[in-house]
Amino acid sequence: MKVLVAVKRVVDYNVKVRVKADNSGVDLANVKMSMNPFCEIAVEEAVRLKEKGIATEVIAVSVGPTAAQEQLRTALALGADRAVLVATDDELSSLAVAKALKAVVDKEQPQLVILGKQAIDSDNNQTGQMLAALTGYAQGTFASKVEIDGGNARVTREIDGGLQTVSLKLPAIVTTDLRLNEPRYATLPNIMKAKKKPLETLAPADLGVSTASTNSIVKVEAPAARGAGIKVGSVAELVEKLKNEAKVI
């Protein structure tokens, strides 16, 4: 079984994000970039399926700038067999990414596609669902457990009311939630081996798709600075301030 895993390059989650002075976007100059944490979970799940003998090949794919090769090499070091980069410097919308991934799916014909449920930069939680709609594949989103049995996938989903289990006929799309697994660290020997693994670079035009977005950023602003807290001397004073100053009761 061939498994395709989507990987996104994002600002590292430990970095404090800064807005550009002209409010045109996020300042990425000299900022550490990493693999999206939910994508790390997706890669880990694909590699575990291969270790169990269920998957025969794991392919990591990313849509984005040439620099995203760094994150694809990380995926290769974690256990993916080869990688594909759809290289573009366009400002990508979820739909543009989904269309590019759909073209890669048509080319590679995987039986399972695993994506992180959302990226920590845009936080849209859209690409997996859009990809399922474009391909016509069954989908299991927010997965906390994935079991493969022949031509079917049993996915336990995290929903507002608890857990929901769905049975999907392969090929299928799965998006990962936090509790699906604990991603491993790439070891130095595997990092060195990853440098020799194949990484194919394609242009969107090679796949017959356009990554031009119909959305445009009007303005980006940092959230308002949080004011300093105060101490109160009694419960009565607290209630008075909540009622008359904060006006929350």
Sequence and secondary structure as in RCSB ss.txt:
>XXXX:A:sequence
MKVLVAVKRVVDYNVKVRVKADNSGVDLANVKMSMNPFCEIAVEEAVRLKEKGIATEVIAVSVGPTAAQEQLRTA
LALGADRAVLVATDDELSSLAVAKALKAVVDKEQPQLVILGKQAIDSDNNQTGQMLAALTGYAQGTFASKVEIDG
GNARVTREIDGGLQTVSLKLPAIVTTDLRLNEPRYATLPNIMKAKKKPLETLAPADLGVSTASTNSIVKVEAPAA
RGAGIKVGSVAELVEKLKNEAKVI
>XXXX:A:secstr
 EEEEE  EEE TTS   B TTSSSB  TT  EEE HHHHHHHHHHHHHHHTTS SEEEEEEEE GGGHHHHHHH
HHHT SEEEEEE  S   HHHHHHHHHHHHHHH  SEEEEES  TTT    HHHHHHHHHT EEEEEEEEEEEET
TEEEEEEEETTEEEEEEEESSEEEEE GGG       HHHHHHHTTS EEEE GGGGT     S           
       SSHHHHHHHHHHTS   
